[in-house]
Amino acid sequence: MSAKSFSDIPKAYNPSEVEDKWYKYWVDNNIFNSDIDETKKSYTIAIPPPNITGMLTMGHILNNSLQDIFIRTKRMQGYNACWVPGTDHASIATETKVTKFLADKQIDKYQIGREAFLEHCQEWKKEYGGIIIQ
């Protein structure tokens, strides 16, 4: 087998040329499946989840990439590795977004009260909640 020269390497990465092959390998070899072994230590990460603030950011990508590395490493080390998805945690980011949205409309969250503010949060969720997972 001869080594490829730089001119043989495509200028752009085509994920389907690589990822389709490896995804099929993982599925065919049950690599996505795991059985609980009570003799092994557990290792769990609860995914700080997508929130309803709107768009996916580089922070989400970096965070999930690191978690993926940790979970895969622990699994290869023999742990019962479990990566648990979650939902909007603490809603701090959502509160900030909705508060700013209301302030731009000259509405103070303290003046409208908790119930009205929560209604605005629910409306925000209806509009933006699914974007991050599309």
Backbone as a chain_set.jsonl record, in Angstrom:
{"seq": "MSAKSFSDIPKAYNPSEVEDKWYKYWVDNNIFNSDIDETKKSYTIAIPPPNITGMLTMGHILNNSLQDIFIRTKRMQGYNACWVPGTDHASIATETKVTKFLADKQIDKYQIGREAFLEHCQEWKKEYGGIIIQ", "coords": {"N": [[0.85, -1.176, 0.0], [0.663, 2.123, -0.917], [1.652, 5.353, 0.284], [-0.524, 8.168, 0.489], [-0.337, 11.184, -1.38], [-0.255, 14.723, -0.652], [-1.762, 15.919, -2.626], [-3.685, 14.054, -3.141], [-5.482, 14.245, -1.127], [-8.683, 15.357, -0.333], [-9.867, 18.736, -0.759], [-11.956, 19.634, 0.789], [-13.677, 18.427, 3.659], [-15.735, 15.638, 3.585], [-18.274, 14.584, 5.332], [-20.038, 12.38, 5.008], [-18.608, 10.47, 3.592], [-16.947, 9.381, 5.464], [-18.311, 9.148, 7.975], [-20.703, 7.672, 7.515], [-19.782, 5.087, 6.99], [-18.546, 4.42, 9.474], [-20.669, 4.745, 11.269], [-22.406, 2.714, 10.437], [-20.757, 0.539, 11.068], [-20.682, 0.784, 13.874], [-23.416, 0.334, 14.489], [-23.8, -2.25, 13.372], [-22.133, -3.723, 15.032], [-23.204, -3.478, 17.53], [-22.312, -1.377, 19.151], [-23.484, 0.891, 20.159], [-25.11, -0.1, 22.092], [-25.394, -1.101, 25.507], [-24.87, -3.211, 28.278], [-25.875, -3.471, 31.651], [-23.564, -4.11, 34.125], [-23.322, -5.318, 37.174], [-20.99, -5.635, 38.584], [-19.271, -3.714, 37.822], [-18.086, -0.326, 38.205], [-20.163, 2.582, 38.263], [-20.588, 5.333, 36.016], [-21.831, 8.415, 35.439], [-23.201, 11.052, 33.522], [-25.215, 13.791, 33.676], [-26.708, 15.427, 31.167], [-26.219, 18.818, 30.789], [-28.813, 20.43, 29.616], [-30.311, 21.338, 26.396], [-31.666, 24.58, 26.356], [-34.488, 26.837, 26.409], [-33.768, 29.155, 25.167], [-33.319, 29.645, 22.553], [-31.212, 29.615, 19.962], [-28.725, 27.162, 19.036], [-25.471, 27.156, 20.336], [-21.87, 27.67, 20.087], [-20.931, 27.04, 22.561], [-22.73, 25.064, 23.485], [-22.06, 23.037, 21.695], [-19.324, 22.566, 22.271], [-19.533, 21.809, 24.981], [-21.143, 19.444, 24.831], [-19.493, 17.892, 23.22], [-17.259, 17.483, 24.849], [-18.46, 16.057, 26.962], [-19.22, 13.772, 25.566], [-16.702, 12.709, 24.954], [-15.776, 12.141, 27.574], [-17.701, 10.225, 28.466], [-17.392, 8.163, 26.546], [-14.715, 7.488, 27.013], [-14.78, 6.556, 29.69], [-16.467, 4.388, 29.326], [-14.867, 2.761, 27.666], [-12.961, 2.213, 29.524], [-14.196, 0.392, 31.061], [-16.342, 1.055, 32.714], [-19.815, 1.218, 33.771], [-21.228, 3.222, 31.806], [-23.267, 6.057, 31.58], [-25.126, 8.384, 29.871], [-27.17, 10.894, 30.458], [-29.856, 12.581, 29.104], [-31.327, 15.83, 29.605], [-33.627, 18.43, 30.64], [-34.535, 21.925, 30.349], [-32.496, 23.497, 32.572], [-32.795, 25.034, 35.639], [-33.609, 27.358, 34.373], [-32.398, 29.826, 34.123], [-31.102, 31.096, 31.96], [-33.265, 31.333, 30.249], [-34.976, 32.99, 31.73], [-33.44, 35.329, 31.681], [-33.422, 35.951, 28.915], [-36.193, 36.325, 28.396], [-36.78, 38.394, 30.164], [-35.217, 40.466, 29.057], [-36.45, 40.632, 26.543], [-39.007, 41.523, 27.312], [-38.293, 43.952, 28.525], [-37.404, 45.376, 26.319], [-39.831, 45.985, 25.269], [-40.724, 47.784, 27.005], [-41.71, 46.672, 29.36], [-41.806, 45.739, 32.686], [-40.703, 43.021, 34.514], [-41.191, 42.703, 37.222], [-43.279, 44.392, 37.761], [-45.393, 43.28, 36.343], [-45.796, 40.906, 37.624], [-45.441, 37.521, 38.952], [-47.07, 35.411, 37.804], [-47.934, 36.462, 35.317], [-45.443, 36.91, 34.181], [-44.51, 34.268, 33.978], [-46.323, 33.337, 32.103], [-45.442, 34.73, 29.854], [-42.976, 33.48, 29.617], [-43.801, 30.889, 28.937], [-44.936, 31.417, 26.446], [-42.627, 32.203, 25.103], [-41.278, 29.782, 25.155], [-42.983, 28.236, 23.52], [-42.49, 29.449, 21.074], [-39.66, 29.312, 20.694], [-38.652, 26.995, 21.837], [-38.253, 24.478, 20.503], [-36.27, 24.877, 18.622], [-33.521, 24.344, 19.101], [-33.245, 21.602, 18.955], [-33.892, 20.886, 16.418]], "CA": [[0.0, 0.0, 0.0], [1.483, 3.325, -0.99], [1.142, 6.507, 1.021], [-1.16, 9.185, -0.35], [0.311, 12.489, -1.368], [-1.178, 15.788, -0.273], [-2.673, 16.213, -3.735], [-4.758, 13.06, -3.103], [-6.391, 14.564, -0.024], [-9.686, 16.334, -0.784], [-9.759, 20.073, -0.169], [-13.037, 19.784, 1.769], [-14.071, 17.199, 4.357], [-17.084, 15.175, 3.274], [-18.595, 13.699, 6.456], [-20.719, 11.131, 4.637], [-17.613, 9.494, 3.145], [-16.322, 8.782, 6.641], [-19.231, 8.861, 9.066], [-21.651, 6.613, 7.16], [-19.07, 3.813, 7.172], [-18.336, 4.132, 10.894], [-21.978, 4.595, 11.909], [-22.84, 1.355, 10.112], [-19.916, -0.362, 11.862], [-21.15, 0.847, 15.262], [-24.724, -0.323, 14.551], [-23.611, -3.682, 13.101], [-21.406, -4.352, 16.136], [-23.91, -3.145, 18.78], [-21.483, -0.51, 19.98], [-24.36, 1.849, 20.84], [-25.802, -0.809, 23.172], [-24.58, -1.486, 26.657], [-25.559, -3.976, 29.311], [-25.426, -3.129, 32.998], [-22.798, -5.145, 34.815], [-23.318, -4.894, 38.582], [-19.64, -5.72, 39.15], [-18.513, -2.548, 37.367], [-18.449, 0.974, 38.758], [-20.998, 3.41, 37.394], [-20.145, 6.685, 35.689], [-22.997, 9.051, 34.829], [-23.225, 12.497, 33.284], [-26.524, 14.34, 33.308], [-26.405, 16.453, 30.178], [-26.846, 20.117, 30.924], [-29.601, 20.285, 28.406], [-30.684, 22.517, 25.634], [-32.701, 25.361, 27.024], [-35.44, 27.428, 25.462], [-33.351, 30.506, 24.807], [-33.308, 29.814, 21.106], [-30.267, 28.986, 19.052], [-27.589, 26.362, 19.462], [-24.254, 27.964, 20.323], [-20.612, 26.919, 20.151], [-20.839, 26.534, 23.931], [-23.445, 23.787, 23.53], [-21.291, 22.056, 20.932], [-18.133, 22.227, 23.047], [-19.957, 21.097, 26.178], [-21.563, 18.088, 24.484], [-18.329, 17.164, 22.699], [-16.461, 17.054, 26.006], [-19.195, 14.999, 27.655], [-19.12, 12.587, 24.722], [-15.354, 12.168, 25.172], [-15.715, 11.557, 28.922], [-18.531, 9.016, 28.521], [-16.752, 7.104, 25.747], [-13.492, 7.068, 27.701], [-15.151, 5.727, 30.844], [-16.998, 3.122, 28.813], [-13.721, 1.958, 27.227], [-12.243, 1.81, 30.734], [-14.953, -0.668, 31.709], [-17.417, 1.541, 33.58], [-21.191, 1.302, 33.284], [-21.315, 4.642, 31.475], [-24.628, 6.47, 31.245], [-25.218, 9.799, 29.512], [-28.598, 11.151, 30.645], [-30.311, 13.886, 28.629], [-32.194, 16.532, 30.541], [-34.434, 19.527, 30.113], [-34.024, 23.238, 30.75], [-32.048, 23.494, 33.956], [-32.872, 26.274, 36.413], [-34.255, 28.382, 33.536], [-31.749, 31.127, 34.302], [-30.91, 31.708, 30.639], [-34.593, 31.677, 29.732], [-35.429, 34.176, 32.465], [-32.687, 36.471, 31.169], [-33.909, 36.271, 27.566], [-37.566, 36.841, 28.463], [-36.703, 39.694, 30.836], [-34.73, 41.431, 28.056], [-37.517, 40.766, 25.546], [-40.044, 42.381, 27.899], [-37.727, 45.29, 28.729], [-37.41, 46.033, 25.004], [-41.217, 46.434, 25.052], [-41.018, 48.665, 28.141], [-42.469, 45.918, 30.365], [-40.969, 45.322, 33.816], [-41.191, 41.719, 34.994], [-41.655, 42.821, 38.604], [-44.569, 45.088, 37.759], [-46.466, 42.414, 35.826], [-45.994, 39.811, 38.572], [-44.923, 36.187, 38.646], [-47.932, 34.635, 36.905], [-47.866, 37.046, 33.968], [-44.091, 36.648, 33.666], [-44.458, 32.857, 33.586], [-47.069, 33.215, 30.846], [-44.518, 35.178, 28.803], [-41.979, 32.407, 29.47], [-44.441, 29.805, 28.19], [-45.033, 31.875, 25.053], [-41.258, 32.126, 24.577], [-41.004, 28.355, 24.942], [-43.735, 27.795, 22.334], [-41.867, 29.984, 19.86], [-38.242, 29.0, 20.522], [-38.255, 25.782, 22.552], [-37.844, 23.352, 19.678], [-35.238, 25.235, 17.639], [-32.214, 23.769, 19.386], [-33.191, 20.168, 18.638], [-34.295, 20.663, 15.019]], "C": [[0.893, 1.235, 0.0], [0.816, 4.459, -0.217], [0.529, 7.5, 0.047], [-0.356, 10.476, -0.277], [-0.731, 13.534, -0.969], [-2.17, 16.103, -1.386], [-3.836, 15.22, -3.792], [-5.81, 13.361, -2.037], [-7.395, 15.611, -0.503], [-9.53, 17.672, -0.065], [-10.814, 20.307, 0.907], [-13.372, 18.422, 2.37], [-15.513, 16.867, 3.994], [-17.479, 14.165, 4.35], [-19.21, 12.372, 6.035], [-19.74, 10.064, 4.158], [-16.991, 8.746, 4.322], [-17.372, 8.283, 7.627], [-20.23, 7.762, 8.745], [-21.037, 5.239, 7.403], [-18.971, 3.458, 8.654], [-19.651, 3.992, 11.65], [-22.509, 3.187, 11.676], [-22.049, 0.34, 10.932], [-20.401, -0.405, 13.317], [-22.487, 0.123, 15.414], [-24.564, -1.832, 14.386], [-22.951, -4.416, 14.26], [-21.991, -4.016, 17.509], [-23.103, -2.246, 19.712], [-22.323, 0.539, 20.705], [-25.065, 1.211, 22.036], [-24.845, -1.084, 24.323], [-25.461, -2.229, 27.657], [-25.001, -3.57, 30.665], [-24.74, -4.339, 33.61], [-22.628, -4.671, 36.253], [-21.927, -4.936, 39.215], [-18.787, -4.514, 38.763], [-18.986, -1.285, 38.08], [-19.302, 1.732, 37.74], [-20.345, 4.766, 37.174], [-21.283, 7.33, 34.909], [-22.758, 10.542, 34.643], [-24.661, 12.853, 32.929], [-26.241, 15.522, 32.393], [-27.047, 17.771, 30.592], [-27.529, 20.371, 29.588], [-29.743, 21.542, 27.58], [-31.739, 23.286, 26.415], [-33.556, 26.044, 25.968], [-35.06, 28.849, 25.076], [-33.265, 30.701, 23.309], [-32.261, 28.988, 20.407], [-29.183, 28.167, 19.753], [-26.336, 27.217, 19.335], [-23.021, 27.072, 20.306], [-20.415, 26.354, 21.558], [-21.547, 25.2, 24.092], [-22.62, 22.704, 22.85], [-20.065, 21.616, 21.713], [-18.509, 21.384, 24.257], [-20.333, 19.647, 25.864], [-20.417, 17.265, 23.928], [-17.474, 16.642, 23.848], [-17.157, 15.93, 26.766], [-19.114, 13.688, 26.885], [-17.758, 11.914, 24.911], [-15.275, 11.482, 26.532], [-16.482, 10.241, 29.002], [-17.875, 7.88, 27.751], [-15.491, 6.582, 26.429], [-13.823, 6.155, 28.868], [-15.701, 4.379, 30.392], [-15.856, 2.207, 28.367], [-12.883, 1.481, 28.411], [-13.022, 0.778, 31.544], [-16.056, -0.231, 32.649], [-18.777, 1.283, 32.936], [-21.427, 2.789, 33.028], [-22.722, 4.986, 31.006], [-24.652, 7.982, 31.028], [-26.693, 10.158, 29.478], [-28.981, 12.536, 30.121], [-31.264, 14.523, 29.629], [-33.058, 17.558, 29.841], [-33.904, 20.821, 30.7], [-33.734, 23.286, 32.244], [-32.097, 24.903, 34.544], [-33.532, 27.43, 35.67], [-33.637, 29.767, 33.664], [-31.573, 31.831, 32.963], [-32.247, 32.144, 30.05], [-35.122, 32.93, 30.418], [-34.742, 35.431, 31.93], [-33.201, 36.906, 29.802], [-35.298, 36.909, 27.609], [-37.583, 38.215, 29.129], [-36.239, 40.768, 29.859], [-35.793, 41.689, 26.989], [-38.608, 41.713, 26.06], [-39.539, 43.81, 28.078], [-37.695, 46.073, 27.416], [-38.799, 46.557, 24.647], [-41.689, 47.338, 26.199], [-41.895, 47.985, 29.194], [-41.495, 45.446, 31.437], [-41.53, 44.034, 34.408], [-41.725, 41.8, 36.424], [-43.026, 43.498, 38.674], [-45.698, 44.196, 37.254], [-46.731, 41.22, 36.742], [-45.554, 38.453, 38.033], [-45.763, 35.439, 37.609], [-47.867, 35.158, 35.472], [-46.489, 36.802, 33.35], [-43.97, 35.2, 33.197], [-45.245, 32.601, 32.3], [-46.197, 33.656, 29.667], [-43.438, 34.116, 28.555], [-42.55, 31.238, 28.672], [-44.589, 30.171, 26.712], [-43.667, 31.8, 24.373], [-40.919, 30.67, 24.244], [-41.717, 27.844, 23.693], [-43.04, 28.237, 21.051], [-40.455, 29.45, 19.628], [-37.801, 27.649, 21.079], [-37.737, 24.643, 21.706], [-36.697, 23.627, 18.726], [-33.95, 24.455, 17.861], [-32.112, 22.288, 19.028], [-33.634, 19.859, 17.213], [-33.086, 20.326, 14.171]], "O": [[1.783, 1.361, 0.841], [-0.406, 4.515, -0.085], [1.001, 7.655, -1.08], [0.226, 10.809, 0.755], [-1.93, 13.259, -0.953], [-3.298, 16.513, -1.112], [-4.859, 15.502, -4.416], [-6.9, 12.789, -2.053], [-6.993, 16.651, -1.026], [-9.114, 17.724, 1.092], [-10.594, 21.088, 1.834], [-13.353, 17.402, 1.683], [-16.398, 17.717, 4.086], [-17.062, 13.008, 4.288], [-18.927, 11.342, 6.646], [-20.013, 8.873, 4.303], [-16.56, 7.602, 4.177], [-17.327, 7.132, 8.063], [-20.577, 6.982, 9.633], [-21.682, 4.343, 7.948], [-19.275, 2.331, 9.047], [-19.738, 3.195, 12.584], [-23.001, 2.541, 12.601], [-22.624, -0.623, 11.439], [-20.516, -1.475, 13.914], [-22.672, -0.627, 16.373], [-25.121, -2.606, 15.164], [-23.186, -5.61, 14.449], [-21.347, -4.244, 18.532], [-23.211, -2.358, 20.933], [-21.918, 1.027, 21.759], [-25.565, 1.924, 22.906], [-23.645, -1.273, 24.126], [-26.634, -1.908, 27.844], [-23.798, -3.351, 30.81], [-25.277, -5.447, 33.606], [-21.877, -3.733, 36.518], [-21.709, -4.338, 40.268], [-17.704, -4.315, 39.314], [-20.138, -1.19, 38.503], [-19.176, 1.545, 36.529], [-19.637, 5.277, 38.042], [-21.658, 6.848, 33.84], [-22.183, 11.205, 35.507], [-25.245, 12.29, 32.003], [-25.611, 16.498, 32.799], [-28.267, 17.852, 30.733], [-26.87, 20.508, 28.557], [-29.361, 22.64, 27.986], [-32.602, 22.691, 27.059], [-33.358, 25.842, 24.77], [-35.916, 29.652, 24.704], [-33.15, 31.835, 22.845], [-32.414, 27.774, 20.276], [-28.791, 28.442, 20.887], [-26.159, 27.922, 18.342], [-23.122, 25.859, 20.491], [-19.798, 25.302, 21.722], [-21.034, 24.301, 24.758], [-22.494, 21.592, 23.362], [-19.791, 20.42, 21.811], [-17.877, 20.363, 24.528], [-19.891, 18.727, 26.553], [-20.37, 16.053, 24.144], [-17.02, 15.498, 23.824], [-16.515, 14.96, 27.168], [-18.959, 12.62, 27.478], [-17.676, 10.691, 25.016], [-14.765, 10.366, 26.635], [-15.977, 9.256, 29.541], [-17.809, 6.754, 28.245], [-15.23, 5.379, 26.425], [-13.215, 5.096, 29.021], [-15.427, 3.351, 31.01], [-15.874, 1.01, 28.656], [-12.182, 0.473, 28.319], [-12.561, 0.339, 32.598], [-16.653, -1.071, 33.322], [-18.883, 1.146, 31.717], [-21.786, 3.528, 33.945], [-23.294, 4.306, 30.154], [-24.246, 8.754, 31.897], [-27.399, 9.76, 28.552], [-28.495, 13.548, 30.627], [-31.925, 13.83, 30.402], [-33.199, 17.555, 28.618], [-32.935, 20.815, 31.46], [-34.634, 23.131, 33.07], [-31.509, 25.838, 34.0], [-33.972, 28.391, 36.301], [-34.28, 30.768, 33.349], [-31.858, 33.022, 32.841], [-32.343, 33.201, 29.426], [-35.654, 33.826, 29.762], [-35.381, 36.467, 31.748], [-33.394, 38.098, 29.56], [-35.549, 37.911, 26.94], [-38.321, 39.103, 28.702], [-36.802, 41.863, 29.831], [-36.007, 42.831, 26.582], [-39.071, 42.592, 25.334], [-40.267, 44.767, 27.816], [-37.928, 47.282, 27.4], [-38.934, 47.463, 23.824], [-42.879, 47.616, 26.344], [-42.717, 48.634, 29.84], [-40.477, 44.826, 31.13], [-42.707, 43.973, 34.764], [-42.62, 41.039, 36.793], [-43.83, 43.196, 39.556], [-46.84, 44.339, 37.69], [-47.783, 40.589, 36.643], [-45.33, 38.272, 36.836], [-45.223, 34.896, 36.645], [-47.757, 34.378, 34.527], [-46.374, 36.526, 32.156], [-43.395, 34.933, 32.142], [-44.869, 31.743, 31.501], [-46.215, 33.028, 28.609], [-43.037, 33.887, 27.413], [-41.862, 30.663, 27.829], [-44.391, 29.329, 25.836], [-43.559, 31.389, 23.218], [-40.35, 30.373, 23.193], [-41.132, 27.108, 22.898], [-43.003, 27.499, 20.067], [-40.086, 29.165, 18.489], [-36.682, 27.21, 20.813], [-36.858, 23.903, 22.149], [-36.196, 22.704, 18.084], [-33.353, 23.958, 16.906], [-31.012, 21.776, 18.82], [-33.74, 18.691, 16.84], [-33.219, 20.105, 12.968]]}, "num_chains": 1, "name": "protein.A"}
